[in-house]
Amino acid sequence: MIRIFSLSIFLCVIFSLHSQRETAYFASGCFWCVEAIFESIDGVIDAQSGYSGGTTINPTYKQICSGSTGHAETVKVTFRSDKVTYSEMLSVFFDSHDPTTLNRQGPDVGTQYRSAIFCIDERQRILAQQFVEDLKSQSTFKTITTTIETMTKFYPAEKYHQDFVENNPYHPYVVSVSKPRRLKFLQKFKKP
């Protein structure tokens, strides 16, 4: 009897944790930077670099860099919705890059570096659209180039791109771009 009761509790806990998981997809420049920023948020379980929004099947980094695939460097963020909401994830997204620049973030230029939110359902789309409208109503964000797109397919990036900032702390790009971008975000981000 105790074994059955313990198994029931265990299964309830596992189901509860699984049901609190949510996934969101964001593109806002180099995915090395974006991944490191989202991984610094309490409640984020995982952030994975990859490609979304294009037409090429199973694209490679080399193909993405050509700008001809239509894909954006995208980060798949898995988070616990009981710790951080999708609206808070949107806040992280907009607070961590410049949504007013078209196809550019810092030194990275091209459609693969566009600002985009890839929505997995209508609820995410509505929340994202409302967030953008709220930003536009503020005097500092009249022009927002962020696109709100339907998530169709996410292709994980090559293994060496995953956790790049953590695994390559002295890489010149990490030192000069990724770390300063993350630090700037952390200094201004306040959880609502």
BATI-107712 format. One record per residue (C-alpha): chain; residue in one letter; x negated, z, y negated. Coordinates in steps of 0.001 Angstrom, whole numbers. Layout:
+--------+--------+---------+---------+---------+
| chaine | residu |      xx |      zz |      yy |
+--------+--------+---------+---------+---------+
|      A |      a |       X |       Z |       Y |
...
+--------+--------+---------+---------+---------+
***
This chain:
+--------+--------+---------+---------+---------+
| chaine | residu |      xx |      zz |      yy |
+--------+--------+---------+---------+---------+
|      A |      m |       0 |       0 |       0 |
|      A |      i |   -2794 |     876 |   -2432 |
|      A |      r |   -4584 |   -2387 |   -1615 |
|      A |      i |   -1464 |   -4457 |   -2373 |
|      A |      f |    -888 |   -2530 |   -5609 |
|      A |      s |   -4541 |   -3056 |   -6664 |
|      A |      l |   -4334 |   -6754 |   -5869 |
|      A |      s |   -1137 |   -7022 |   -7930 |
|      A |      i |   -2803 |   -5381 |  -10925 |
|      A |      f |   -5853 |   -7613 |  -10543 |
|      A |      l |   -3701 |  -10761 |  -10408 |
|      A |      c |   -1686 |   -9625 |  -13445 |
|      A |      v |   -4879 |   -9077 |  -15441 |
|      A |      i |   -6278 |  -12475 |  -14412 |
|      A |      f |   -2982 |  -14227 |  -15229 |
|      A |      s |   -2759 |  -12410 |  -18562 |
|      A |      l |   -6289 |  -13409 |  -19561 |
|      A |      h |   -5700 |  -16999 |  -18502 |
|      A |      s |   -2394 |  -17239 |  -20367 |
|      A |      q |   -4098 |  -16038 |  -23559 |
|      A |      r |   -6597 |  -18896 |  -23465 |
|      A |      e |   -6127 |  -21734 |  -25895 |
|      A |      t |   -8137 |  -24860 |  -26543 |
|      A |      a |   -8803 |  -26636 |  -29818 |
|      A |      y |  -10929 |  -29651 |  -30708 |
|      A |      f |  -12788 |  -30028 |  -34006 |
|      A |      a |  -15218 |  -32558 |  -35483 |
|      A |      s |  -17099 |  -31757 |  -38671 |
|      A |      g |  -20546 |  -33274 |  -38551 |
|      A |      c |  -23298 |  -32634 |  -36048 |
|      A |      f |  -21853 |  -30934 |  -33002 |
|      A |      w |  -24949 |  -28744 |  -32655 |
|      A |      c |  -23946 |  -27041 |  -35917 |
|      A |      v |  -20230 |  -26906 |  -35150 |
|      A |      e |  -20761 |  -25445 |  -31685 |
|      A |      a |  -23042 |  -22670 |  -33021 |
|      A |      i |  -20538 |  -21770 |  -35747 |
|      A |      f |  -17569 |  -21446 |  -33393 |
|      A |      e |  -19619 |  -19495 |  -30849 |
|      A |      s |  -20224 |  -16857 |  -33538 |
|      A |      i |  -16474 |  -16082 |  -33768 |
|      A |      d |  -15126 |  -13044 |  -31925 |
|      A |      g |  -12570 |  -14226 |  -29396 |
|      A |      v |  -14217 |  -17598 |  -28710 |
|      A |      i |  -14909 |  -17865 |  -24997 |
|      A |      d |  -16789 |  -21164 |  -25047 |
|      A |      a |  -17682 |  -24056 |  -27310 |
|      A |      q |  -18709 |  -27359 |  -25753 |
|      A |      s |  -20173 |  -30393 |  -27495 |
|      A |      g |  -18717 |  -33798 |  -26720 |
|      A |      y |  -17065 |  -36959 |  -27976 |
|      A |      s |  -13441 |  -37740 |  -28915 |
|      A |      g |  -11369 |  -40215 |  -30844 |
|      A |      g |  -12946 |  -43473 |  -29744 |
|      A |      t |  -12383 |  -46349 |  -27386 |
|      A |      t |  -15521 |  -46394 |  -25231 |
|      A |      i |  -15082 |  -44791 |  -21803 |
|      A |      n |  -17781 |  -42229 |  -20902 |
|      A |      p |  -19807 |  -42827 |  -24061 |
|      A |      t |  -23439 |  -41804 |  -24340 |
|      A |      y |  -25113 |  -40177 |  -27315 |
|      A |      k |  -26987 |  -43424 |  -27992 |
|      A |      q |  -23688 |  -45346 |  -28119 |
|      A |      i |  -22104 |  -42724 |  -30387 |
|      A |      c |  -25044 |  -42888 |  -32794 |
|      A |      s |  -24481 |  -46626 |  -33216 |
|      A |      g |  -21135 |  -45858 |  -34855 |
|      A |      s |  -19475 |  -48613 |  -32811 |
|      A |      t |  -17488 |  -46509 |  -30320 |
|      A |      g |  -15036 |  -44891 |  -32741 |
|      A |      h |  -15843 |  -41463 |  -31321 |
|      A |      a |  -16656 |  -38399 |  -33388 |
|      A |      e |  -19075 |  -35692 |  -32351 |
|      A |      t |  -16477 |  -33102 |  -31333 |
|      A |      v |  -16508 |  -29513 |  -30149 |
|      A |      k |  -14036 |  -28231 |  -27571 |
|      A |      v |  -13354 |  -24591 |  -28436 |
|      A |      t |  -11801 |  -22288 |  -25848 |
|      A |      f |  -10632 |  -19018 |  -27331 |
|      A |      r |   -8513 |  -15969 |  -26609 |
|      A |      s |   -5351 |  -16250 |  -28689 |
|      A |      d |   -4848 |  -12488 |  -28532 |
|      A |      k |   -8116 |  -12055 |  -30473 |
|      A |      v |   -8128 |  -15089 |  -32760 |
|      A |      t |   -5285 |  -17462 |  -33601 |
|      A |      y |   -5261 |  -21223 |  -33906 |
|      A |      s |   -4663 |  -20788 |  -37655 |
|      A |      e |   -7820 |  -18678 |  -37835 |
|      A |      m |   -9664 |  -21414 |  -35945 |
|      A |      l |   -8480 |  -23847 |  -38628 |
|      A |      s |   -9864 |  -21487 |  -41251 |
|      A |      v |  -13234 |  -21428 |  -39460 |
|      A |      f |  -13182 |  -25223 |  -39316 |
|      A |      f |  -12473 |  -25723 |  -43019 |
|      A |      d |  -14751 |  -22881 |  -44166 |
|      A |      s |  -17710 |  -24296 |  -42238 |
|      A |      h |  -17952 |  -27804 |  -43684 |
|      A |      d |  -17034 |  -29986 |  -46648 |
|      A |      p |  -13697 |  -31643 |  -45819 |
|      A |      t |  -13851 |  -33764 |  -48983 |
|      A |      t |  -16725 |  -36024 |  -47912 |
|      A |      l |  -15854 |  -39127 |  -45915 |
|      A |      n |  -17894 |  -39717 |  -42756 |
|      A |      r |  -20665 |  -37383 |  -43821 |
|      A |      q |  -21846 |  -33802 |  -43448 |
|      A |      g |  -25173 |  -32891 |  -44982 |
|      A |      p |  -27839 |  -35356 |  -43865 |
|      A |      d |  -25614 |  -36899 |  -41165 |
|      A |      v |  -23786 |  -40089 |  -42140 |
|      A |      g |  -21420 |  -42280 |  -40129 |
|      A |      t |  -17937 |  -42295 |  -38628 |
|      A |      q |  -19241 |  -40201 |  -35728 |
|      A |      y |  -19695 |  -37351 |  -38250 |
|      A |      r |  -16183 |  -37545 |  -39695 |
|      A |      s |  -14035 |  -34504 |  -40320 |
|      A |      a |  -11245 |  -34487 |  -37735 |
|      A |      i |   -8872 |  -32159 |  -35951 |
|      A |      f |   -7789 |  -33384 |  -32515 |
|      A |      c |   -4432 |  -31783 |  -31689 |
|      A |      i |   -3333 |  -31178 |  -28117 |
|      A |      d |     336 |  -30586 |  -28958 |
|      A |      e |    2945 |  -30680 |  -31718 |
|      A |      r |    2440 |  -27014 |  -32616 |
|      A |      q |   -1236 |  -27608 |  -33383 |
|      A |      r |    -364 |  -30736 |  -35367 |
|      A |      i |    2198 |  -28893 |  -37516 |
|      A |      l |    -177 |  -25983 |  -38160 |
|      A |      a |   -3036 |  -28351 |  -39040 |
|      A |      q |    -877 |  -30420 |  -41405 |
|      A |      q |     404 |  -27275 |  -43133 |
|      A |      f |   -3144 |  -25954 |  -43486 |
|      A |      v |   -4258 |  -29215 |  -45120 |
|      A |      e |   -1267 |  -29176 |  -47489 |
|      A |      d |   -2072 |  -25590 |  -48466 |
|      A |      l |   -5691 |  -26552 |  -49180 |
|      A |      k |   -4601 |  -29545 |  -51273 |
|      A |      s |   -2451 |  -27271 |  -53400 |
|      A |      q |   -5617 |  -25391 |  -54413 |
|      A |      s |   -7450 |  -26951 |  -57335 |
|      A |      t |  -10756 |  -27227 |  -55446 |
|      A |      f |   -9379 |  -29331 |  -52572 |
|      A |      k |   -7391 |  -32207 |  -54091 |
|      A |      t |   -8997 |  -34804 |  -51831 |
|      A |      i |   -9348 |  -33996 |  -48157 |
|      A |      t |  -10708 |  -36668 |  -45846 |
|      A |      t |  -10050 |  -34717 |  -42634 |
|      A |      t |   -7981 |  -36712 |  -40186 |
|      A |      i |   -5439 |  -35100 |  -37886 |
|      A |      e |   -5515 |  -37032 |  -34650 |
|      A |      t |   -3915 |  -36725 |  -31231 |
|      A |      m |   -6334 |  -35584 |  -28552 |
|      A |      t |   -6441 |  -38269 |  -25906 |
|      A |      k |   -9743 |  -37731 |  -24096 |
|      A |      f |  -12732 |  -35437 |  -24503 |
|      A |      y |  -16041 |  -36503 |  -22984 |
|      A |      p |  -18594 |  -33688 |  -22661 |
|      A |      a |  -21919 |  -34591 |  -24246 |
|      A |      e |  -25101 |  -34782 |  -22234 |
|      A |      k |  -26367 |  -31451 |  -20893 |
|      A |      y |  -29251 |  -31171 |  -23364 |
|      A |      h |  -26744 |  -31084 |  -26265 |
|      A |      q |  -24946 |  -27998 |  -24926 |
|      A |      d |  -25929 |  -24743 |  -26681 |
|      A |      f |  -28585 |  -26759 |  -28504 |
|      A |      v |  -29099 |  -24304 |  -31375 |
|      A |      e |  -29458 |  -21360 |  -29001 |
|      A |      n |  -31785 |  -23234 |  -26644 |
|      A |      n |  -33899 |  -24899 |  -29351 |
|      A |      p |  -34256 |  -22343 |  -32171 |
|      A |      y |  -37394 |  -23974 |  -33587 |
|      A |      h |  -36240 |  -27586 |  -33486 |
|      A |      p |  -36754 |  -29021 |  -37005 |
|      A |      y |  -33064 |  -30008 |  -37386 |
|      A |      v |  -31922 |  -26576 |  -36200 |
|      A |      v |  -34258 |  -24814 |  -38649 |
|      A |      s |  -33439 |  -27034 |  -41639 |
|      A |      v |  -29727 |  -27819 |  -41080 |
|      A |      s |  -27968 |  -25939 |  -38257 |
|      A |      k |  -29148 |  -22404 |  -38980 |
|      A |      p |  -28633 |  -22619 |  -42763 |
|      A |      r |  -25141 |  -24103 |  -42277 |
|      A |      r |  -24181 |  -21308 |  -39865 |
|      A |      l |  -25622 |  -18617 |  -42151 |
|      A |      k |  -23775 |  -20027 |  -45176 |
|      A |      f |  -20545 |  -19973 |  -43182 |
|      A |      l |  -21053 |  -16408 |  -41934 |
|      A |      q |  -21747 |  -15178 |  -45474 |
|      A |      k |  -18436 |  -16477 |  -46808 |
|      A |      f |  -16098 |  -16293 |  -43809 |
|      A |      k |  -13655 |  -13436 |  -43802 |
|      A |      k |  -11226 |  -13112 |  -40918 |
|      A |      p |   -7663 |  -13164 |  -42335 |
+--------+--------+---------+---------+---------+
***
